[in-house]
Amino acid sequence: MTATELSIDGVTLTAGARHLVRDVSLTARPGETIGLVGPNGSGKSSLLRTVYRVLRPDTGRVRVDGGDAWSLPVRQLARTVAAVVQDSAADFDLAVREVVAMGRTPHKRLLSGDTPEDTGFIDSALLAVDAVHLADRPFDRLSGGERQRVLIARALAQRPTLLVLDEPTNHLDIRHQLSVLGTLRRLPTTVLLALHDLNLAAYYCDRLYVLHDGAVTASGPPAEVLTPHLLAEVYGVAAEVATHPCTGAPQVTFLPEGPRV
Ligand SMILES: Nc1ncnc2c1ncn2[C@@H]1O[C@H](COP(=O)(O)OP(=O)(O)OP(=O)(O)O)[C@@H](O)[C@H]1O
């Protein structure tokens, strides 16, 4: 598995008269983990959709390894990019292992069975998200967090060179948030993910892009981006930012308004 270079150049996306994404440029070098952060409605999911080819940009380009993502044959795109989307329709009448095996589809010929290599990738994806014990369970009877882990396993089994994830830690308990983000971080794959938790983003991402009202307001290494000034401007909250003595990562402490009653 190699890693893809992603380049988003001047992407604008509108829905009617509404601008969802405004002239956004972003690069992810091969193997980087890039975090997209920003308030609700700031355009994170919309921007990710232009990468995994659900929303076509009105202007600008999305390039993977130099080629226009929107011109790639579907099968080639599916071998390159895997996506884990928010609250995806999850009514598969399948066992967990079959859902994860769907990740191998772009690599197979029509109706061909699983090769030993496919089986190995499926097993290691299940292991990576702590879902081996769920393999034979019906997917539609899992809890929200279990489903989310299985959908991440499906994306891992796809062995993409670019992994795009929209809030992958949604529904996960803290142990699984840490282990999933640790797994993503260790992959040789390029990873672009939207996250709300700024402390997790600071720890696990090489660089962050902050979206506000559809546009990038700051980008760079977490320690440069996550400042009290930026957090006040973008989120409208007071915060202190320190360097954590154990992890060395920036640690944000929010200062709620008014007295605690
Ligand atoms: N198809 C659409 N038509 C019109 N407006 C849309 C459409 N999709 C999204 N929006 C609006 O675009 C804005 C950006 O939405 P988006 O889902 O990209 O934000 P987000 O940063 O991912 O938000 P959240 O953190 O809440 O998930 C929001 O105001 C949303 O209501």
The ligand as an SDF file (V2000), in Angstrom:
LIG
                    3D

 31 33  0  0  0  0  0  0  0  0999 V2000
  -27.1620   20.0910   -0.1310 N   0  0  0  0  0  0  0  0  0  0  0  0
  -27.1670   21.2280    0.5690 C   0  0  0  0  0  0  0  0  0  0  0  0
  -27.9490   22.2470    0.2280 N   0  0  0  0  0  0  0  0  0  0  0  0
  -27.9530   23.4030    0.9200 C   0  0  0  0  0  0  0  0  0  0  0  0
  -27.1750   23.6150    1.9920 N   0  0  0  0  0  0  0  0  0  0  0  0
  -26.3730   22.6120    2.3840 C   0  0  0  0  0  0  0  0  0  0  0  0
  -26.3190   21.3700    1.7100 C   0  0  0  0  0  0  0  0  0  0  0  0
  -25.4310   20.5700    2.3450 N   0  0  0  0  0  0  0  0  0  0  0  0
  -24.9600   21.2950    3.3710 C   0  0  0  0  0  0  0  0  0  0  0  0
  -25.5240   22.5140    3.4030 N   0  0  0  0  0  0  0  0  0  0  0  0
  -25.2170   23.6100    4.3220 C   0  0  0  0  0  0  0  0  0  0  0  0
  -23.8500   23.9230    4.1000 O   0  0  0  0  0  0  0  0  0  0  0  0
  -23.2120   24.2780    5.3060 C   0  0  0  0  0  0  0  0  0  0  0  0
  -21.9980   23.3900    5.4970 C   0  0  0  0  0  0  0  0  0  0  0  0
  -22.4380   22.0720    5.8440 O   0  0  0  0  0  0  0  0  0  0  0  0
  -21.4240   20.9220    6.1880 P   0  0  0  0  0  0  0  0  0  0  0  0
  -22.2390   19.7000    6.4480 O   0  0  0  0  0  0  0  0  0  0  0  0
  -20.4010   20.8600    5.1350 O   0  0  0  0  0  0  0  0  0  0  0  0
  -20.7750   21.4830    7.5200 O   0  0  0  0  0  0  0  0  0  0  0  0
  -19.8480   20.7520    8.6030 P   0  0  0  0  0  0  0  0  0  0  0  0
  -18.7040   21.6760    8.8570 O   0  0  0  0  0  0  0  0  0  0  0  0
  -19.5130   19.3880    8.1600 O   0  0  0  0  0  0  0  0  0  0  0  0
  -20.8160   20.7320    9.8510 O   0  0  0  0  0  0  0  0  0  0  0  0
  -20.9310   19.7400   11.1430 P   0  0  0  0  0  0  0  0  0  0  0  0
  -19.7450   20.0510   12.0170 O   0  0  0  0  0  0  0  0  0  0  0  0
  -22.2010   20.1850   11.7790 O   0  0  0  0  0  0  0  0  0  0  0  0
  -20.9460   18.3220   10.6440 O   0  0  0  0  0  0  0  0  0  0  0  0
  -24.2600   24.1500    6.3960 C   0  0  0  0  0  0  0  0  0  0  0  0
  -24.7930   25.4250    6.6600 O   0  0  0  0  0  0  0  0  0  0  0  0
  -25.3090   23.2460    5.7890 C   0  0  0  0  0  0  0  0  0  0  0  0
  -26.5890   23.5180    6.3090 O   0  0  0  0  0  0  0  0  0  0  0  0
  1  2  1  0
  2  3  1  0
  2  7  2  0
  3  4  2  0
  4  5  1  0
  5  6  2  0
  6  7  1  0
  6 10  1  0
  7  8  1  0
  8  9  2  0
  9 10  1  0
 10 11  1  0
 11 12  1  0
 11 30  1  0
 12 13  1  0
 13 14  1  0
 13 28  1  0
 14 15  1  0
 15 16  1  0
 16 17  2  0
 16 18  1  0
 16 19  1  0
 19 20  1  0
 20 21  2  0
 20 22  1  0
 20 23  1  0
 23 24  1  0
 24 25  2  0
 24 26  1  0
 24 27  1  0
 28 29  1  0
 28 30  1  0
 30 31  1  0
M  END
$$$$
